[in-house]
Amino acid sequence: MSQDGPPIEEREELAPPARITRETLLGCLGLACVLLTLPLLWLAVGVGGGWLAHVLPLLAFISAVGGAALTLVVPATRVMRSSDPRHPLTHQGVAPVVELPAGQANRLSWAAATLLVVVALVGFAIETLSGGALGGLGLMLGAGALLLAQGALVVAGRLPTPALRWLRLSIYSGALRQSAPLLAAGFVALSGALFLALLDGYHWGLLGLALLVVALALLTPLARRLPRRQVRRQPDLDA
C-alpha cells in the first residue's frame, strides 16, 4: 500500500448526512404557523362583519405567537455539552431549572395577570357583540399594554414572576421564559384590538399596527436565543 497520503486518523471527517430531527419538525411547524397568519388576516378582511371577522384576527395573532415560540426554542447551533460542574447543562444543551414554592408576591402577580386577561376577554366580547364599540377596544388595548408592561418588568426583575403554586426558574436566572406568557397574551390583545379597530374604520388602528410592526422588527433579534459559549474544561491534574 502507498504511504504517500496522510494517515487516516488525520483526515477530516465528513459531515454527517442531513436528518429530520425533532428540532427540525418543530422549526417547520413554527414557520408554518407564522405563514398562516397572513391568510387568516386576509380571510378576516374578506368575510365582512359578524363574529367570524372578530375571531379570525385573534386566531391569526395566536398562530403568529405560537409559531415564533416554536422557532425560538430551536437551538441555533449544535447542542452544547458541558463537563464543568460549575456550568452544568442538560442533555438538550439548556440550563437546568429548579422548582421553588411560590410566595405571596408571586401569587399576587399571577392574580394581576389573570385579571388583565379576563379584562381583555371582556373587551373582546363587547367588541364582538357590538362592532365598533370603543369601550371594548379600549379594554383590550389597556389590558394588552399592561400585560406587555408586566412582562417587561418581570424580565427586568422589577416585578415577581407570576406563579400560583410553584416556580420553575433557570439556575442562570433567565427571566425571559417566565415572562413569555405575559408578553404573548399582551401582544395578542393589543394587536387584535388594533386590527379590529382597523376593520371598524378607525384610522388610528392602522397607525398602531404600523408602529407595532416596527417595534417587533427592532426587538425580535434580541429575543432570539444566542449560541452558548463553549464551556472550558478544567486541565487534567494527572497529566
C-alpha positions as CSV (number, residue, x, y, z in Angstrom):
1,M,0.0,0.0,0.0
2,S,1.2,3.5,-0.7
3,Q,2.3,5.6,2.3
4,D,2.2,8.9,0.4
5,G,-1.1,10.0,1.8
6,P,-1.7,11.2,5.3
7,P,-2.8,8.7,7.9
8,I,-6.5,8.0,8.1
9,E,-6.7,9.3,11.6
10,E,-5.6,12.8,10.5
11,R,-8.1,13.2,7.7
12,E,-11.0,15.5,8.2
13,E,-14.3,13.7,8.9
14,L,-17.1,14.1,6.5
15,A,-20.2,16.0,7.7
16,P,-23.0,13.6,8.8
17,P,-25.9,13.4,6.4
18,A,-28.9,15.7,7.0
19,R,-31.6,14.1,9.1
20,I,-35.1,15.1,10.1
21,T,-35.0,15.6,13.8
22,R,-37.5,16.8,16.4
23,E,-36.0,20.2,16.3
24,T,-36.3,20.3,12.5
25,L,-40.0,19.4,12.8
26,L,-40.6,22.0,15.5
27,G,-39.0,24.6,13.3
28,C,-41.0,23.7,10.3
29,L,-44.2,23.7,12.3
30,G,-43.3,27.1,13.7
31,L,-42.7,28.6,10.3
32,A,-46.0,27.1,9.0
33,C,-47.8,28.8,11.9
34,V,-46.2,32.1,11.2
35,L,-47.0,31.9,7.5
36,L,-50.6,31.0,8.4
37,T,-51.0,34.5,9.9
38,L,-51.4,36.3,6.6
39,P,-54.2,34.0,5.1
40,L,-56.2,34.3,8.4
41,L,-55.9,38.1,8.3
42,W,-56.9,38.1,4.6
43,L,-60.0,36.0,5.4
44,A,-60.9,38.3,8.3
45,V,-60.9,41.2,5.9
46,G,-62.9,39.3,3.2
47,V,-65.7,37.8,5.3
48,G,-67.2,41.2,6.2
49,G,-68.9,41.7,9.5
50,G,-70.0,39.1,12.1
51,W,-68.3,37.1,14.8
52,L,-66.1,35.3,12.3
53,A,-64.4,38.6,11.3
54,H,-63.6,39.1,15.0
55,V,-62.3,35.7,15.8
56,L,-60.1,35.2,12.8
57,P,-57.7,38.1,13.7
58,L,-57.2,36.7,17.2
59,L,-56.5,33.2,15.7
60,A,-54.0,34.8,13.3
61,F,-52.0,36.6,16.0
62,I,-52.2,33.5,18.3
63,S,-50.8,31.5,15.4
64,A,-48.0,34.0,14.9
65,V,-47.1,33.9,18.6
66,G,-47.1,30.1,18.7
67,G,-45.0,29.8,15.6
68,A,-42.5,32.3,16.8
69,A,-42.3,30.4,20.1
70,L,-41.6,27.2,18.3
71,T,-38.9,28.7,16.2
72,L,-37.2,30.4,19.1
73,V,-36.8,27.1,21.1
74,V,-34.9,25.5,18.2
75,P,-31.2,25.9,19.0
76,A,-29.1,27.9,16.5
77,T,-26.2,25.6,16.7
78,R,-25.4,22.0,17.7
79,V,-26.3,21.0,21.2
80,M,-23.6,22.1,23.6
81,R,-22.1,19.6,26.2
82,S,-20.6,20.6,29.5
83,S,-18.4,18.6,31.7
84,D,-17.8,21.5,34.1
85,P,-19.8,21.1,37.3
86,R,-19.8,24.9,37.8
87,H,-21.7,25.4,34.5
88,P,-24.0,22.4,34.0
89,L,-26.2,21.9,31.0
90,T,-28.9,19.3,30.3
91,H,-28.7,16.7,27.6
92,Q,-30.6,19.2,25.3
93,G,-27.9,21.9,25.9
94,V,-30.1,24.2,28.1
95,A,-29.6,25.3,31.6
96,P,-31.2,23.2,34.4
97,V,-34.2,24.5,36.2
98,V,-35.1,24.4,39.9
99,E,-38.6,24.4,41.4
100,L,-39.4,26.7,44.3
101,P,-42.6,27.2,46.2
102,A,-44.4,30.4,45.1
103,G,-44.6,33.2,47.6
104,Q,-47.3,35.7,48.3
105,A,-45.8,38.2,45.8
106,N,-45.8,35.6,43.0
107,R,-49.5,34.8,43.7
108,L,-50.4,38.5,43.6
109,S,-48.6,38.9,40.3
110,W,-50.4,35.8,38.9
111,A,-53.7,37.3,40.1
112,A,-53.0,40.6,38.4
113,A,-52.1,38.8,35.1
114,T,-55.2,36.7,35.3
115,L,-57.4,39.8,35.9
116,L,-55.8,41.6,32.9
117,V,-56.5,38.5,30.7
118,V,-60.2,38.5,31.8
119,V,-60.5,42.2,31.1
120,A,-59.1,41.7,27.6
121,L,-61.6,38.8,27.0
122,V,-64.5,41.0,28.3
123,G,-63.4,43.8,25.9
124,F,-63.3,41.3,23.0
125,A,-66.8,40.1,23.9
126,I,-68.1,43.7,23.9
127,E,-66.5,44.4,20.6
128,T,-67.9,41.2,19.1
129,L,-71.5,41.8,20.3
130,S,-71.5,45.5,19.2
131,G,-69.0,46.1,16.4
132,G,-67.0,49.3,16.7
133,A,-67.6,49.8,20.4
134,L,-64.8,52.0,21.7
135,G,-65.3,50.6,25.2
136,G,-64.4,47.1,24.2
137,L,-61.4,48.2,22.1
138,G,-60.2,50.4,25.0
139,L,-60.4,47.4,27.4
140,M,-58.4,45.2,25.0
141,L,-55.8,47.9,24.4
142,G,-55.4,48.8,28.0
143,A,-55.2,45.1,29.1
144,G,-52.7,44.3,26.3
145,A,-50.5,47.2,27.1
146,L,-50.5,46.4,30.8
147,L,-49.6,42.7,30.1
148,L,-46.7,43.8,28.0
149,A,-45.5,46.2,30.7
150,Q,-45.8,43.5,33.3
151,G,-43.9,41.0,31.2
152,A,-41.1,43.6,30.6
153,L,-40.9,44.4,34.3
154,V,-40.6,40.7,35.1
155,V,-37.8,40.3,32.6
156,A,-36.0,43.4,34.2
157,G,-36.5,41.9,37.7
158,R,-38.8,44.7,38.8
159,L,-41.8,42.5,39.4
160,P,-42.0,39.0,40.8
161,T,-42.7,36.1,38.4
162,P,-46.4,35.1,38.3
163,A,-47.0,31.7,39.8
164,L,-49.8,30.1,41.8
165,R,-48.0,27.2,43.5
166,W,-44.6,26.5,42.1
167,L,-41.8,28.5,40.3
168,R,-39.6,26.9,37.6
169,L,-36.5,29.1,37.4
170,S,-33.3,28.6,35.5
171,I,-30.2,28.3,37.6
172,Y,-28.7,31.1,35.5
173,S,-31.6,33.4,36.5
174,G,-33.1,33.9,33.0
175,A,-36.5,35.6,33.3
176,L,-37.5,35.7,29.7
177,R,-39.1,32.3,29.6
178,Q,-41.1,33.0,32.8
179,S,-42.5,36.3,31.3
180,A,-43.2,34.8,27.8
181,P,-46.8,34.0,28.5
182,L,-47.4,37.6,29.7
183,L,-45.7,39.0,26.6
184,A,-47.7,36.7,24.3
185,A,-51.0,37.5,25.9
186,G,-50.3,41.2,25.8
187,F,-49.3,41.0,22.1
188,V,-52.4,39.1,21.1
189,A,-54.7,41.5,23.0
190,L,-53.0,44.6,21.7
191,S,-52.6,43.6,18.1
192,G,-56.1,42.1,18.0
193,A,-57.6,45.3,19.2
194,L,-55.7,47.4,16.7
195,F,-56.7,45.1,13.8
196,L,-60.3,45.1,14.9
197,A,-60.2,48.9,15.1
198,L,-58.9,48.9,11.5
199,L,-61.8,46.7,10.4
200,D,-64.2,49.1,12.1
201,G,-62.8,52.0,10.1
202,Y,-60.7,53.8,12.8
203,H,-57.6,55.3,11.2
204,W,-55.6,55.0,14.5
205,G,-55.8,51.2,14.1
206,L,-53.6,51.3,11.0
207,L,-51.2,53.7,12.7
208,G,-51.0,51.4,15.8
209,L,-50.4,48.3,13.7
210,A,-47.6,50.1,11.8
211,L,-45.9,51.1,15.0
212,L,-46.3,47.6,16.4
213,V,-44.6,46.1,13.3
214,V,-41.7,48.5,13.6
215,A,-41.3,47.7,17.3
216,L,-41.3,43.9,16.5
217,A,-38.7,44.3,13.8
218,L,-36.4,46.1,16.2
219,L,-37.0,43.8,19.2
220,T,-37.2,40.4,17.6
221,P,-33.4,39.9,17.1
222,L,-32.9,40.4,20.8
223,A,-35.3,37.6,21.7
224,R,-33.5,35.0,19.5
225,R,-31.6,32.6,21.7
226,L,-27.9,33.1,21.1
227,P,-25.4,30.2,20.9
228,R,-24.0,29.4,24.2
229,R,-20.3,29.9,24.9
230,Q,-18.2,26.9,24.8
231,V,-17.5,25.8,28.4
232,R,-13.8,25.4,29.0
233,R,-12.7,22.2,30.5
234,Q,-10.6,22.1,33.6
235,P,-7.0,20.9,33.0
236,D,-6.3,17.3,33.9
237,L,-4.2,17.3,37.1
238,D,-3.0,13.8,36.4
239,A,-1.4,14.7,33.0
